[in-house]
Amino acid sequence: MWSLSFITVSSLALIQSFATGLMLPSNKAQIQYTKRSVNAQTQQELASIISHESTIIGPTDANWISATERYMQNIRPQVQLSVRPGREKDVAKIVRYANNHNIPFYAVSRGHALTTSVGNFRGIEIDMRDLNDIHINSDNITAQFQGGVYGDQVINTLWDQGFVTATGTCSCVSLIGPALGGGHGLQQGQHGLTSDHLVNMNVVLADGSTVRVNEKNHPDLWWAMRGAGHNFGIVTSFESKIWPDNFKTYFVRIYQYGSSSHDALIEEVNKFQGNGTLDPTWLASFGLYTMNTTLSETEATIYWVFLYDGAQEDAEPVLKPFDQLRPLSVDDLRIPYKDINTPIGGAVDGSLCEPNKTHVIGTANLQTYNVTSMRAIYDLYNQKISQYPELGGTRVLVEGYAVQGVRSFKSEDSAFPFRDDYILTYFDVRFDSSDDPLIGFAAEWRDQTVNLWHAGQPERTPTTYVNYAAGHESLEARYGFEPWRLDRLRKLKSKYDPKNRFGWYNPITPLDANY
């Protein structure tokens, strides 16, 4: 048995030369090839058309598992070949090749998709991770990003030069992936969603053609890409706004509470959030139910984290009501923006970024917290843990961002539909294995929790942040209930992707079983 790693080849005939030790020069893509590879012909043909900076990885290569690693191991695209383009123009070449050979393709940046629909994929993965350049423009107002950049890289690169931009609260996740679904994050109170501050996108369409998309060029596609973009193209690079940060520090306060404080806490958080009127100097507040057995072995600890863009002495009067609710602990931090996601578990090495787990997830969008529903969810948590203490790592998370920046943009100006949803929720039970016998139990618990969130706002139709969607939600819950929205999206889908090549992530058009 033999294998050649990161060798350069341009045809099947060259393999015999390499096997005998003859190294021939070539400018073709690097291929990780083994003799037993079932994709040899595809690899060779792709290598002949894409740049030498690209890498092609097959299933029998030693690093195949790490190369195709996913956040959720229970929802795994069936990747037959992974191609990492070395140049932006390679993406279009890969798409055209795949179309010519009727091979499905699927672009990924960091592999964090949560929806079940990506599990239907089988074909060529276009792994964008090597397209990771960042350049601040001379005007210091915008920056250029390639499609493979991710949160931690963006935050640190910009912070080193005194800037910030809109990113998510998990530093391990890509920048453009969440932006295509809107892009909630800590800058949204002051500036808006990540998608609100895109200036240009360079996009590969379903037929392999390339277009520059902005409010003047392809304005219909510009509308669709900002909220439903996963359905329309692959963004190879983009320009987005940035803002001065000047290396300032942010104040963070972390409370832990017990059961007796719960109801009063939720009431105070509602006052703090102000039903969409929170002062954007407050970046957000995050709540979490989870077990901390050093504090209690029978009841979940309630964490509440407040993040403030200002001095501690200015924040403390606002937080005084929370000090009076008998917290079990109070911790204060003063941190630079480059560490802003750490207190909420969203650092690259934090709990929210741990890969290769099986997740049972559920979500609902809210405007305010229903105290009765939140108490029922908390009590349900304790009941379930009493049955199976080993599920004590389960997280019931709520995210209350400031929203003034989000609401400053007109809802009809992009495909993002839910600017009047002020709170995100996220239920997550993690398992090490996809065949754990408690997965069914966790799914029932998930459904009960999500139903309680919805029951707390009976006057509202259930909605879901598309990037948190598990895949079972209705299209309307993900893309909007106004009839004109889905009608417009479907027409644009027919125009730009009539064969539904981009039908793997929360698809607007149902997948054709033959593709």
C-alpha positions in Angstrom: 0.0 0.0 0.0 1.2 3.5 -0.7 0.0 7.1 -0.7 1.2 10.4 -1.9 0.3 13.5 0.2 0.3 17.0 -1.2 1.9 15.9 -4.5 1.3 17.6 -7.8 -0.2 15.6 -10.6 -2.0 16.5 -13.8 -3.2 13.2 -15.2 -3.7 9.6 -14.2 -0.6 8.6 -16.2 1.6 10.7 -13.9 0.6 8.5 -10.9 2.8 5.7 -12.2 5.7 8.1 -12.5 5.2 9.3 -8.9 5.0 5.7 -7.7 8.4 5.0 -9.2 9.8 8.1 -7.4 10.0 10.5 -10.5 8.9 14.0 -9.4 7.7 16.1 -12.4 7.0 19.8 -12.2 3.4 21.0 -12.6 1.3 24.1 -11.8 -1.8 22.0 -11.1 -3.7 21.8 -7.8 -2.2 19.8 -5.0 -3.9 16.4 -4.6 -3.9 14.2 -1.6 -4.2 10.9 -3.5 -4.1 7.3 -2.5 -4.1 4.3 -4.8 -7.5 3.1 -3.4 -9.2 6.4 -4.0 -12.6 6.0 -5.7 -12.4 9.6 -6.9 -9.2 9.4 -8.8 -10.6 10.6 -12.2 -12.5 13.4 -10.7 -9.5 14.5 -8.7 -7.3 14.5 -11.8 -9.7 16.4 -13.9 -10.3 19.1 -11.3 -6.5 19.4 -10.7 -6.0 20.2 -14.3 -8.3 23.2 -14.3 -7.8 24.9 -10.9 -4.8 26.7 -9.5 -1.8 25.1 -7.9 -2.7 26.9 -4.6 -5.8 24.7 -4.3 -5.9 21.4 -2.5 -8.1 18.3 -3.3 -8.6 15.8 -0.5 -10.1 12.3 -1.0 -11.8 10.0 1.5 -8.8 7.7 2.0 -6.4 10.5 2.8 -5.0 10.6 6.3 -6.5 13.9 7.2 -9.9 13.3 5.6 -11.7 13.3 9.0 -10.2 16.5 10.1 -10.7 18.1 6.7 -14.4 17.3 6.7 -15.0 17.9 10.4 -18.4 19.3 11.3 -19.9 21.0 14.3 -22.8 18.6 14.3 -21.8 15.0 13.7 -25.4 13.9 13.5 -26.2 16.1 10.5 -23.3 15.4 8.2 -23.2 16.1 4.4 -22.0 13.1 2.5 -18.8 14.5 1.1 -17.2 12.5 -1.6 -14.4 14.9 -2.4 -13.3 18.1 -0.6 -11.7 20.9 -2.7 -10.1 23.9 -1.1 -9.8 26.6 -3.7 -6.6 28.6 -3.5 -7.9 31.5 -5.6 -11.4 33.0 -5.9 -11.6 32.2 -9.6 -11.2 28.5 -8.7 -14.7 28.4 -7.1 -16.4 29.2 -10.4 -14.3 26.5 -12.2 -15.3 23.9 -9.6 -18.9 24.8 -10.0 -18.8 24.6 -13.8 -17.0 21.3 -13.6 -19.5 19.9 -11.2 -22.4 21.0 -13.4 -20.9 19.5 -16.5 -20.6 16.2 -14.8 -23.9 16.4 -12.9 -22.2 16.3 -9.5 -23.8 18.2 -6.7 -21.6 20.8 -4.9 -21.9 22.5 -1.6 -19.8 25.4 -0.2 -18.7 25.5 3.4 -16.6 27.9 5.4 -16.5 26.4 8.9 -19.0 23.6 8.9 -21.5 24.9 11.5 -24.8 24.4 9.7 -27.5 23.3 12.1 -30.3 22.4 9.7 -31.1 18.8 8.8 -31.3 19.7 5.1 -27.5 19.7 4.7 -27.6 16.0 5.5 -29.2 15.4 2.1 -26.1 16.5 0.3 -23.8 14.0 -1.5 -21.1 15.3 -3.8 -18.2 17.7 -3.9 -17.5 20.0 -0.9 -16.1 23.4 -1.8 -14.1 24.3 1.4 -13.5 28.0 1.5 -11.2 28.1 4.5 -8.0 29.0 2.4 -9.7 32.1 1.0 -9.1 34.1 4.2 -7.5 37.5 3.3 -8.6 40.7 5.1 -7.7 44.1 3.9 -8.8 47.5 5.4 -9.5 50.0 2.7 -7.6 53.3 2.7 -10.8 55.2 3.7 -10.9 53.3 7.0 -14.6 53.0 6.5 -14.8 49.6 4.8 -12.7 46.4 4.5 -12.4 43.6 2.0 -12.9 40.0 3.2 -12.6 36.8 1.4 -15.3 34.2 1.7 -13.5 31.9 4.1 -12.8 34.3 7.0 -14.3 33.5 10.4 -15.2 35.4 13.5 -12.0 35.1 15.6 -9.8 35.9 12.7 -11.8 39.0 11.7 -12.2 40.3 15.3 -8.5 40.0 16.0 -7.3 41.3 12.7 -9.5 44.4 12.9 -8.8 44.9 16.6 -5.1 45.0 16.0 -5.7 48.0 13.8 -8.2 49.7 16.0 -11.5 48.6 14.3 -14.5 46.4 14.8 -17.2 45.1 12.4 -20.4 43.1 12.8 -19.7 39.5 13.7 -21.6 36.8 15.5 -21.1 35.7 19.1 -19.4 32.4 18.3 -15.9 33.2 17.1 -15.5 29.8 15.4 -18.2 30.6 12.9 -17.7 32.2 9.5 -18.5 35.8 8.8 -20.4 35.5 5.5 -22.4 32.4 6.4 -24.4 34.0 9.2 -24.6 37.3 7.1 -26.4 35.4 4.3 -29.1 34.7 6.9 -29.1 38.2 8.4 -26.3 38.0 11.0 -27.2 38.8 14.6 -24.4 40.0 16.9 -23.1 42.4 19.5 -22.8 45.4 17.0 -26.4 45.2 16.0 -27.8 47.7 18.6 -25.5 50.4 17.3 -25.1 49.4 13.7 -27.5 46.7 12.6 -27.2 43.1 11.3 -24.0 41.9 9.6 -25.9 41.8 6.3 -27.0 45.5 6.8 -23.4 46.6 6.3 -22.4 44.6 3.3 -21.3 47.0 0.5 -20.4 44.5 -2.3 -20.4 40.8 -2.8 -18.5 38.8 -5.4 -20.8 35.8 -6.1 -20.5 32.6 -8.1 -23.9 31.7 -9.4 -25.4 28.3 -9.9 -24.2 28.1 -13.5 -20.6 29.0 -12.6 -20.8 32.6 -13.8 -19.5 35.3 -11.6 -21.2 38.6 -10.7 -20.5 41.6 -8.5 -23.7 42.2 -6.4 -24.6 45.5 -4.7 -27.6 47.8 -4.5 -27.0 49.0 -8.1 -25.7 45.8 -9.8 -28.2 43.0 -9.7 -30.4 44.7 -7.0 -32.9 41.9 -7.0 -30.1 39.4 -6.1 -28.7 42.0 -3.6 -32.1 41.9 -1.8 -32.2 38.1 -1.7 -28.6 37.5 -0.7 -29.2 39.5 2.5 -31.4 37.1 4.4 -31.8 34.1 2.1 -28.4 34.1 0.5 -27.5 30.5 1.0 -30.1 29.7 -1.7 -28.5 31.9 -4.4 -24.8 31.7 -4.7 -21.3 31.3 -3.2 -19.7 34.5 -1.9 -16.0 34.4 -2.7 -15.3 37.9 -1.3 -17.1 40.9 0.0 -16.8 44.4 1.2 -18.3 45.5 4.5 -18.3 48.5 6.8 -16.0 48.8 9.8 -16.0 51.2 12.8 -13.3 52.6 15.0 -12.8 50.9 18.4 -9.5 52.5 19.5 -8.5 49.6 21.7 -11.1 50.5 24.4 -12.3 48.1 27.1 -15.8 46.8 27.6 -17.5 46.0 31.0 -19.0 42.6 31.6 -20.9 41.5 34.6 -21.8 37.8 35.1 -24.4 36.8 37.7 -25.3 33.3 38.9 -28.8 32.8 40.6 -30.7 30.0 42.1 -34.3 29.0 41.7 -35.8 31.4 44.3 -34.6 34.4 42.2 -35.9 33.2 38.9 -39.2 35.0 38.5 -38.0 38.4 39.8 -35.0 38.1 37.6 -37.0 37.6 34.4 -39.2 40.5 35.3 -36.2 42.7 35.8 -34.6 41.5 32.5 -37.8 42.5 30.7 -37.6 46.0 32.2 -33.9 46.1 31.1 -34.6 45.0 27.6 -37.5 47.4 27.2 -39.3 45.4 24.5 -36.9 46.6 21.8 -35.8 49.9 23.3 -32.6 48.8 25.1 -30.0 51.6 24.9 -27.4 50.3 22.3 -24.6 51.2 24.7 -25.6 47.8 26.2 -24.5 45.3 23.6 -26.7 42.5 25.0 -27.7 40.4 27.9 -27.5 36.6 27.8 -29.3 34.1 30.0 -28.5 30.4 30.5 -30.0 27.5 32.4 -27.5 24.8 33.0 -26.3 22.6 35.8 -23.5 23.8 38.1 -23.2 21.0 40.7 -20.9 23.0 42.9 -23.9 25.2 43.6 -26.8 22.7 43.3 -27.1 19.0 42.3 -30.9 19.2 41.8 -31.6 22.6 40.3 -30.2 24.4 37.3 -28.1 27.5 37.9 -29.3 30.6 36.2 -26.5 32.6 34.6 -27.1 36.2 33.3 -24.4 38.1 31.5 -24.5 41.8 30.7 -22.1 43.4 28.2 -21.6 47.2 28.2 -19.8 49.5 25.9 -18.6 51.9 28.5 -17.3 52.4 32.0 -18.3 50.2 35.0 -19.5 53.2 37.0 -21.9 54.1 34.3 -23.3 50.6 34.1 -23.7 49.9 37.8 -26.8 52.0 38.4 -28.7 50.1 35.7 -27.5 46.8 37.2 -28.4 47.7 40.8 -31.8 45.8 40.6 -30.0 42.6 39.7 -27.6 43.1 42.6 -30.7 43.0 44.9 -32.0 39.6 43.7 -29.7 37.5 46.0 -27.2 36.4 43.3 -25.1 33.3 44.3 -22.1 35.0 42.7 -21.2 38.2 40.8 -18.1 38.5 38.6 -16.9 41.7 36.8 -14.6 41.8 33.8 -13.1 44.6 31.8 -12.0 43.2 28.4 -11.0 44.3 25.0 -13.3 43.6 22.1 -11.0 40.9 20.8 -12.1 38.9 23.9 -15.8 39.9 23.8 -17.2 36.5 23.0 -15.3 34.7 25.8 -17.7 35.4 28.7 -20.6 33.9 26.8 -18.7 30.7 25.8 -18.3 31.8 22.2 -14.5 31.8 22.0 -12.8 29.5 19.5 -12.0 27.1 22.3 -15.2 27.8 24.2 -18.1 25.4 24.9 -20.3 26.8 22.1 -17.6 26.0 19.5 -16.8 22.4 20.4 -16.9 20.3 17.2 -18.0 16.7 16.5 -20.9 16.4 18.9 -24.5 15.2 18.3 -26.9 18.1 19.1 -30.6 18.1 19.7 -31.5 21.7 19.1 -34.6 23.9 19.1 -35.2 27.6 18.8 -37.9 30.3 18.8 -37.8 34.1 18.3 -39.4 36.3 21.0 -40.1 39.9 21.7 -40.2 39.7 25.5 -39.9 37.0 28.2 -43.1 35.5 29.5 -42.3 34.9 33.2 -44.7 32.0 33.4 -43.3 30.3 30.4 -39.7 30.8 31.5 -40.5 29.4 34.9 -42.2 26.4 33.3 -39.1 25.9 31.1 -36.8 26.1 34.1 -38.9 23.7 36.1 -39.0 21.3 33.2 -35.2 21.4 33.0 -35.0 20.4 36.6 -37.5 17.6 36.1 -35.6 16.2 33.2 -32.3 16.3 35.0 -33.8 14.5 37.9 -34.6 11.7 35.5 -31.2 11.7 33.7 -28.5 13.7 35.6 -26.0 12.8 32.9 -27.8 15.4 30.7 -26.7 18.2 33.0 -24.7 19.9 30.3 -27.9 20.8 28.5 -28.1 24.5 27.7 -31.2 26.6 27.5 -29.9 29.9 26.2 -31.6 33.2 25.5 -29.9 36.2 23.7 -31.3 39.6 24.3 -29.5 42.0 21.9 -30.0 45.8 21.6 -32.0 46.2 18.4 -32.1 49.9 17.6 -29.6 49.5 14.7 -31.6 46.5 13.3 -34.8 48.4 13.4 -33.3 51.4 11.7 -33.4 49.5 8.4 -36.6 48.9 6.5 -37.8 45.3 6.6 -38.8 45.3 2.9 -35.3 46.4 1.8 -33.8 42.9 2.3 -34.9 39.3 2.5 -34.3 39.2 6.3 -37.9 39.2 7.6 -37.9 39.5 11.4 -36.7 42.9 12.5 -39.3 43.0 15.2 -38.0 39.9 17.0 -35.8 41.1 19.8 -34.8 37.9 21.5 -33.2 34.7 20.2 -33.5 31.4 22.1 -31.6 28.2 21.7 -32.1 24.8 23.3 -29.2 22.3 23.0 -28.6 18.8 24.4 -25.2 17.5 23.4 -24.1 13.9 23.0 -20.8 12.3 22.2 -22.5 9.7 20.0 -25.2 9.8 17.3 -26.8 6.6 18.6 -27.1 7.6 22.3 -30.3 6.0 23.7 -31.3 9.3 25.3 -31.6 11.2 22.0 -35.3 10.5 21.7 -35.8 11.7 25.3 -33.9 14.9 24.4 -36.0 15.5 21.3 -39.2 15.3 23.4 -37.7 17.7 25.9 -36.7 20.1 23.1 -40.2 20.1 21.6 -41.7 20.8 25.1 -39.3 23.7 25.6 -39.9 25.3 22.2 -43.7 24.9 22.7 -43.5 26.7 26.0 -41.6 29.6 24.4 -44.4 29.8 21.8 -47.1 29.5 24.4 -45.7 32.5 26.1 -46.6 34.7 23.2 -49.9 33.3 21.9 -50.7 36.5 19.9 -47.6 36.0 17.7 -47.0 33.5 14.9 -43.9 31.3 15.6 -40.8 32.6 13.9 -37.2 31.2 13.7 -33.8 32.8 13.0 -32.9 30.9 9.8 -29.3 30.4 11.0 -30.6 28.6 14.1 -33.3 26.6 12.3 -33.2 22.9 12.9 -34.9 22.2 9.6 -38.4 21.2 10.6 -39.8 24.7 10.8 -42.1 26.0 8.1 -40.7 28.1 5.3 -42.7 31.1 6.5 -41.2 30.7 10.0 -37.8 31.0 8.5 -38.3 33.4 5.6 -41.3 35.5 6.5 -45.1 35.3 6.6 -45.9 38.1 4.2 -47.0 36.3 1.1 -45.0 38.7 -1.1 -41.7 37.6 0.5 -41.8 34.0 -0.4 -43.3 34.8 -3.8 -40.4 37.1 -4.6 -37.8 34.6 -3.3 -39.3 31.8 -5.4 -39.3 34.0 -8.5 -35.7 35.0 -7.9 -34.8 31.3 -7.3 -36.3 30.4 -10.7 -34.3 33.2 -12.3 -30.9 32.6 -10.7 -30.9 28.9 -9.7 -33.6 27.1 -11.8 -32.0 23.7 -11.2 -31.8 24.3 -7.4 -28.1 23.7 -7.2 -28.0 25.8 -4.0 -30.8 23.7 -2.3 -28.9 22.3 0.6 -29.3 24.9 3.3 -32.9 25.6 4.5 -34.0 25.5 0.8 -36.7 27.8 -0.5 -37.5 25.2 -3.2 -37.8 21.6 -2.1 -34.9 19.4 -3.3 -35.4 17.3 -6.4 -34.8 13.7 -5.3 -33.0 13.1 -8.6 -30.3 15.7 -8.0 
